[in-house]
């Protein structure tokens, strides 16, 4: 039987809520963390590549266009795949610089006197990147990237004897989608926080309900076990029946059992250990079980329980004290067996290693033979 040792909100639900809070990323709401988003990004990159290759024949040099295409494609993939909300500052800074850098690479390679909109294909990719950067919590970076792209285009128009106003008007095309993205981000991101909060509350509520159901089920099981074990004794006492020595022993063992359930649920929950404990007590051994939470990991608890069963089976008389220490200590549990002058102390560390010390009075006992579970460990 396992006692309910936690009140209020369960640690599991609190931990799940923390995990949910740590995963707040607007990408999950926009499906940007799913394979379909990566597929769309790849398709868009391929379409951009196809658009660029059509106009590469008219360029003065090919390598700047290839570099610009590689940078733009990488930026498209990064805006989808780089985790974090808001977008990490370093990634946002690099994507902000993508517009002016690609302008410096592409614009000198196109004919200044007869270029068409398709020649500045890189701005399409840059615009998409800046729009999603605004949605991902970096609106000022997106605005700066758009402004720098417009400035680069305007400077290029001025230095190539074009009408500066025409160049600026053409470059302003990038500003309209980015401005819309900024407005959408201003409306969507606060709503995203509300959605995340509701999700976390729902996760926590479901965890609390599951914990409550588990506790209720366990309590009902404990009540049934208590009813089957204690009711006959209580009914006999209420009827004024004469108690024999066996009845008194049963009462004493039941009392110890209930005390173990409250003080040491990690030990009391094991039926084999319960039988070994009862048998040892019948042989006159005083058994003290204490649980302070250090054996929450079942992988650590199992060898301790096995060793304790072996120690109890090997002990007649004396005192056996088993204690699960508080979490976070180097030692997770101890078993101390005191029989006359001999004191045997078994320690289990947090990694599951076992250390045994045996003393006969003040002298180390070098003839001690460890129980089989400790030898096997």
C-alpha positions in Angstrom: 0.0 0.0 0.0 1.3 3.4 -0.9 0.3 6.5 1.1 -0.6 9.9 -0.4 2.3 11.9 0.7 1.7 15.0 -1.4 -1.0 17.6 -0.9 -2.3 20.2 -3.3 -0.9 20.4 -6.8 1.0 17.3 -7.8 4.7 17.6 -8.6 4.1 15.8 -11.9 1.5 18.3 -13.1 3.8 21.2 -12.0 6.7 19.7 -13.9 4.5 19.2 -17.0 3.3 22.7 -16.8 7.0 23.9 -16.6 7.9 21.8 -19.7 4.9 23.3 -21.6 5.9 26.8 -20.6 9.5 26.1 -21.8 8.2 25.0 -25.2 6.3 28.2 -26.1 7.1 28.6 -29.8 4.7 30.3 -32.2 6.1 27.9 -34.8 3.8 25.2 -33.3 0.7 27.3 -33.9 1.8 28.1 -37.5 2.8 24.4 -38.2 6.3 25.7 -39.0 7.7 22.9 -36.9 6.1 20.2 -39.0 7.5 18.4 -42.0 5.0 20.1 -44.3 6.5 23.5 -43.5 10.0 22.2 -44.4 8.5 20.8 -47.6 7.0 24.1 -48.5 10.2 25.9 -47.8 12.2 23.5 -50.0 9.6 23.9 -52.8 9.8 27.7 -52.5 13.6 27.6 -52.6 13.4 25.4 -55.7 11.0 27.8 -57.4 13.3 30.7 -56.5 16.2 28.8 -58.0 14.3 28.2 -61.2 13.4 31.8 -61.4 17.0 32.9 -60.9 18.5 30.5 -63.5 16.2 31.9 -66.2 17.8 35.4 -65.9 21.4 34.3 -65.2 22.3 34.4 -68.9 21.9 38.2 -68.9 24.1 38.7 -65.8 27.7 40.1 -66.0 29.1 37.5 -63.6 27.5 34.3 -62.5 29.1 33.6 -59.1 27.5 36.6 -57.3 24.1 35.3 -58.3 24.9 31.8 -57.1 26.1 33.1 -53.8 22.9 35.3 -53.5 20.7 32.3 -54.4 22.5 30.1 -51.7 22.1 32.8 -49.1 18.4 33.4 -49.9 17.6 29.6 -49.9 19.5 29.2 -46.6 17.5 32.0 -45.1 14.2 30.5 -46.2 15.1 27.2 -44.6 16.4 29.0 -41.4 13.2 30.9 -40.9 11.4 27.6 -40.7 13.9 25.3 -39.0 15.7 27.5 -36.4 13.9 26.9 -33.1 13.1 29.4 -30.4 10.6 32.1 -29.8 11.3 34.8 -30.4 13.8 33.9 -33.1 17.3 33.9 -31.7 19.0 37.3 -32.0 22.0 36.0 -34.0 19.8 34.3 -36.6 17.6 37.4 -36.7 20.6 39.7 -37.2 21.9 37.5 -40.1 18.5 37.4 -41.8 18.2 41.2 -41.4 21.5 41.6 -43.3 20.3 39.2 -46.0 18.4 41.9 -48.0 21.2 44.4 -48.5 23.8 41.7 -49.0 21.9 40.0 -51.8 21.2 43.4 -53.3 24.9 44.1 -53.4 25.4 40.7 -55.1 22.6 40.7 -57.6 22.0 44.4 -58.6 25.5 45.0 -60.1 25.0 41.9 -62.3 21.8 43.0 -64.1 21.5 45.5 -66.9 20.8 48.9 -65.3 19.1 50.4 -68.4 16.7 47.6 -69.2 16.1 45.5 -66.2 12.7 44.0 -65.4 11.1 43.0 -62.1 12.0 39.3 -62.6 15.7 40.3 -62.5 15.4 41.2 -58.8 14.1 37.7 -57.9 16.1 37.8 -54.7 13.7 40.4 -53.2 10.9 37.9 -53.3 12.7 35.5 -51.0 13.9 38.3 -48.8 10.4 39.6 -48.4 9.1 36.2 -47.3 11.9 35.9 -44.8 11.3 39.3 -43.3 7.5 38.7 -43.1 8.0 35.5 -41.1 10.7 37.1 -39.0 8.2 39.6 -37.9 5.7 36.9 -37.0 8.4 35.1 -35.1 8.9 37.9 -32.7 11.5 40.1 -34.4 9.5 43.0 -35.9 12.2 45.6 -35.5 14.7 43.4 -37.2 12.2 42.8 -40.1 11.6 46.5 -40.4 15.3 47.2 -40.4 15.9 44.5 -43.1 13.2 46.0 -45.3 14.6 49.6 -44.9 18.1 48.5 -45.7 16.9 46.6 -48.7 15.1 49.7 -50.0 18.2 51.8 -49.2 20.5 49.4 -51.1 18.1 49.5 -54.1 17.9 53.3 -54.1 21.6 53.7 -53.9 22.1 51.3 -56.8 19.5 53.3 -58.8 21.3 56.5 -58.1 24.8 55.2 -58.9 23.7 53.8 -62.2 22.1 57.0 -63.5 18.6 55.8 -63.1 15.7 57.7 -61.8 16.1 57.5 -58.1 12.4 57.9 -57.5 11.6 55.0 -59.8 14.1 52.8 -58.0 12.7 53.7 -54.6 9.2 53.1 -55.8 10.2 49.7 -57.1 12.0 48.8 -53.8 9.0 49.9 -51.7 7.2 46.8 -53.0 9.1 45.0 -50.3 7.7 47.3 -47.6 4.0 46.5 -48.1 4.1 42.8 -47.3 6.5 43.5 -44.4 4.2 46.2 -43.0 1.2 43.8 -43.2 3.3 41.1 -41.5 4.1 43.6 -38.7 0.4 44.3 -38.2 -0.4 40.6 -38.2 2.3 39.9 -35.7 1.0 42.6 -33.4 -2.4 40.9 -33.4 -1.4 37.3 -33.5 1.4 37.1 -31.0 -0.6 38.3 -28.0 -3.3 35.8 -29.0 -0.6 33.1 -29.2 0.3 33.8 -25.6 -3.3 33.3 -24.6 -3.4 30.0 -26.6 -0.2 28.8 -24.9 -1.6 29.7 -21.5 -4.8 27.8 -22.2 -2.9 24.8 -23.4 -0.7 24.8 -20.3 -3.7 25.1 -18.1 -5.4 22.2 -19.9 -2.3 20.0 -19.6 -2.0 20.8 -15.9 -5.7 20.1 -15.3 -5.5 16.8 -17.1 -2.4 15.9 -15.1 -4.1 16.9 -11.8 -7.2 14.8 -12.8 -5.1 11.8 -13.5 -3.2 12.2 -10.3 -6.5 12.6 -8.3 -7.9 9.5 -9.9 -4.7 7.6 -9.1 -4.8 8.8 -5.5 -8.5 8.0 -5.2 -8.0 4.5 -6.6 -5.0 3.9 -4.3 -6.9 5.1 -1.3 -9.8 2.9 -2.1 -7.4 -0.1 -2.4 -5.9 0.9 1.0 -9.3 1.1 2.6 -10.3 -2.3 1.2 -7.0 -3.8 2.5 -7.5 -2.1 5.9 -11.1 -3.3 6.0 -10.0 -6.9 5.4 -7.2 -6.9 7.9 -8.5 -4.7 10.7 -12.3 -5.3 10.6 -12.2 -8.8 12.2 -10.0 -7.5 15.0 -12.2 -4.4 15.6 -15.4 -6.5 15.5 -13.9 -8.9 18.0 -12.9 -6.1 20.3 -16.3 -4.5 20.0 -18.0 -7.8 20.8 -15.9 -8.2 23.9 -14.1 -11.3 22.7 -11.2 -12.7 24.6 -7.9 -11.9 22.8 -5.4 -14.6 22.6 -1.6 -14.1 22.3 -2.0 -14.8 18.5 -4.6 -12.0 18.3 -2.3 -9.6 20.2 0.5 -10.4 17.8 -1.8 -9.8 14.8 -2.8 -6.4 16.3 0.9 -5.5 16.8 1.8 -6.5 13.3 -1.1 -4.6 11.9 -0.1 -1.5 13.8 3.4 -1.8 12.5 2.1 -2.3 9.0 0.0 0.8 9.1 2.9 2.8 10.5 5.1 1.5 7.6 2.5 2.6 5.1 2.5 6.1 6.5 6.2 6.5 7.2 7.8 4.4 4.4 5.5 3.9 1.3 8.5 3.1 -0.9 9.1 0.0 1.3 5.5 -0.8 2.3 4.3 -1.0 -1.3 6.3 -4.2 -1.9 4.5 -7.4 -0.9 7.6 -9.5 -0.7 9.2 -7.0 1.6 6.0 -6.8 3.7 6.1 -10.6 4.2 9.8 -10.5 5.1 9.2 -7.6 7.5 6.3 -9.5 9.2 8.4 -12.7 9.5 11.3 -10.8 11.0 9.0 -9.1 13.6 7.6 -12.4 14.5 11.1 -13.6 15.2 11.6 -10.7 17.6 13.4 -8.3 15.3 12.5 -4.6 15.6 12.1 -3.2 12.0 12.0 0.5 11.4 11.3 1.8 7.9 11.6 5.5 6.9 11.1 7.1 3.6 12.3 10.7 2.9 11.9 10.5 -0.9 15.4 9.5 -2.1 14.2 6.3 -3.8 11.6 7.9 -6.2 13.6 6.3 -9.1 12.4 2.7 -9.2 15.8 1.6 -10.6 17.4 2.7 -7.3 14.5 1.3 -5.1 14.5 -2.2 -6.4 18.1 -3.3 -5.3 17.5 -1.6 -1.9 14.3 -3.5 -1.3 16.0 -6.8 -2.4 18.9 -6.2 -0.1 16.6 -5.3 2.8 14.6 -8.6 2.3 17.8 -10.6 2.4 19.0 -8.7 5.5 15.6 -9.3 7.3 15.7 -13.0 6.4 19.2 -13.3 7.8 18.4 -11.5 11.1 16.9 -12.7 14.2 16.4 -10.3 17.1 18.1 -6.9 17.2 17.1 -3.8 15.2 16.9 -3.3 11.4 16.5 0.3 10.2 16.0 1.0 6.6 15.9 4.6 5.4 15.5 6.3 2.1 17.3 9.6 2.4 16.1 12.9 1.0 16.7 13.5 -2.8 19.9 15.2 -3.9 22.3 13.5 -1.5 25.2 11.3 -2.5 23.7 8.4 -0.5 20.2 7.4 -1.5 19.4 4.8 1.1 20.9 3.0 4.2 20.2 -0.3 5.9 21.5 -0.6 9.5 21.4 -3.9 11.3 22.2 -4.0 15.0 22.4 -7.3 16.8 24.2 -7.2 20.1 27.6 -5.6 19.7 27.6 -6.1 15.9 26.5 -3.2 13.7 26.2 -3.7 10.0 25.7 -0.6 7.8 24.8 -0.9 4.1 24.8 2.3 2.0 23.5 2.7 -1.5 24.7 5.8 -3.4 22.8 7.7 -6.0 24.4 5.7 -8.8 23.3 2.3 -7.3 26.7 1.4 -5.9 26.8 -0.4 -2.5 29.1 0.1 0.4 29.1 -2.2 3.5 30.7 -1.5 6.9 30.5 -4.0 9.7 31.8 -3.4 13.3 31.8 -5.7 16.3 31.8 -3.1 19.1 34.6 -0.7 18.2 36.5 -3.2 16.0 35.9 -3.7 12.3 34.4 -7.2 11.6 36.5 -8.7 8.9 34.8 -12.1 9.0 31.4 -10.8 7.9 29.7 -12.6 5.0 27.5 -10.3 3.0 24.0 -11.4 2.1 23.6 -12.7 -1.4 22.0 -9.6 -3.0 24.8 -7.4 -1.9 27.5 -9.9 -3.0 25.7 -10.1 -6.4 25.6 -6.3 -6.6 
